[in-house]
C-alpha cells in the first residue's frame, strides 16, 4: 500500500507521518484553491531518496472539499502506519557534547529532534558528562520501556553504548563475560547512530553515508540490521567488544601515537600515520585461527554486503544448524586451528568493510556485517615501498590482497601471541638482551622502547599483546538496513510494495 505522488510510489514503510493541514487565507487565494468554498487537506511526510544513499523528509499535500472524505483518508493512512510494528515509539538518546567538532547537541536539536517529534516518537535525552557515562547509565535504567537506544556522536560513543547494552544483557541473563567460550545473549534492543564525531566508520559502513538526517529517518521507519560483534579476551579476562577494526602493528601504533596529540584535532591521524609509516616497525608473533567454514563467501570475492544480504542470511542458518547438530563445546574441539608464525607490519581483523569517505571500499571490501565471521588480514614484513603500494590500494579499485606479502582469511575466532609474550611464558632468562638485540639490528634508529605494539580496538588502545578473539554472529542490531544497491530512477521497489491505495 502506498501513496501516489506526481511520479513516484511511496511504500507505507517509508511514510513518516500524516497530518491534517490547516489553510490560512493567504494560501486559499493561490490558484486552484480559491474556487473552493473551504478546502480540507492533509499532508503526507515521506522519505525521499537522493543520491549516494542520502535520505530526506519530503511532503505532499492532498486536498478536497469533502471534510468527511478528508478525515477518512487521514484515518486510513494513520491505521496503515500503526501496522508498521517495527517502528520505535520510545527512545533513549545519549548525546556526547564533546565529540568530533562539539556539534552533537546542536545536530540533535536542529536536525533530529524535529523529525522524531513529527513521527510521534517520545524520547528521554541524556547528555553525557564524562567517559563511560552512557555505559554506566545503561546498567541502571529500566531498559524494557524503550524500543531503541540512540547515540549522537562518533564511533567512540557508539562503542560505549554497545558495551553498556551488551553488558547489561549478559548481566540480566547471568552470563559471565570473562569466560571467552560463553555463548552470549543477543541484544534485541536496536541501536541508532546519529553521526556527529571525528570518525563515523560504523555509520558509513551500515548506511552508506555520514548524514544525521538520513540516520534519523532510518530510525523512524524502524529499519533493522543485525551486526556481528567480536569479543576480545586476555587470560580469561574480558577486555573489549569490537565491531569494526582490531589492528595490531601499523594501526595500533598510529592510534597510540595520535592519542598523545589530541590537541591537533582530526589532523592528528594524518600526522601519526605518516610518522608510523616512516618508522616501519614490524612485530614478531604467532597467529592461530579457526577458518569460518559456515560462511559462503570469501574475502577475495566481489560479493559486497548489501541490504538483505543473501550470504549473511545463509551463514546465520548454517551456524544455527551446526550448533544444533553438535552443540557449541563439541564443535569447538572438532574444528581445526591453523597456526602462522611470522614477522608482521600489520595484523588487522575486521568485522565489516571499514569503509569511510577516504577509503570507499574499506580494508576488506567483501567483509559482511552479519555472517558470523571476521576477515583476518596479515601483512608480513616487506619493504617500505611495497607497504606503501598496499596502503594505496585502500583508496582505489585494485585488489588489495594481490600481494605476495599479504594473506587474508575468513575466520570465526583467532588468537595472537607476540614473540615477547611467548618468551616470557617460557621463562627465558636474560629477556632484555633477547628482546632488543634483534629489534635494534633491524631498526638502528629506533629508541628501543616498543618491542610490542598495542591493539587498536575500534579506535581504543588495548595494551595486551596476547589476546583471544571470538566472533558472535548477529549479537546486536542497528537501526539501519545495510548499504542499498544504487538503482537508476527514483525508486526500485518490488511489485508487491507498489499497490496503489484507492
Secondary structure, DSSP 8 states (H G I E B T S, - for coil): -EEE-SS-EEEGGGEEEEEEE---HHHHTSGGGTTSSS-EEEEEEEEEE-GGG-EEEEEEEEEES-HHHHHHHHHHHHHHHHT-TTS-SEEEEEEESSSTTT-HHHHIIIIIHHHHHHTT-EEEEEEE-STTHHHHHHTTS-GGG-SEEEEEE-HHHHHHHHHHHHHHHHHHTT--TT-TT-------SEEEEEE-SS--HHHHHHHSS--HHHHHHHHHTT--EEEEEEEEEETTEEEEEESSEEEEEHHHHHHHHHHTTGGGTTHHHHHHHHHHHHH---EEEEEEEEE-TT-S--TTSS----TT-HHHHHHHHHHHHHHHHHHHHHHHHHS--EEEEEEEEEEEEESS---BTTBTT-SSTT--SSSS-EEEEEEES--HHHHHHHHHGGGSSS-TT-STTEEEEEEEEEEEEEHHHHHHHTT-S-HHHHHHHHHHHH-TTS-S--SS--EEETTEEE--SSEEEEEEEEEEEES--------SSS----GGGG-B--
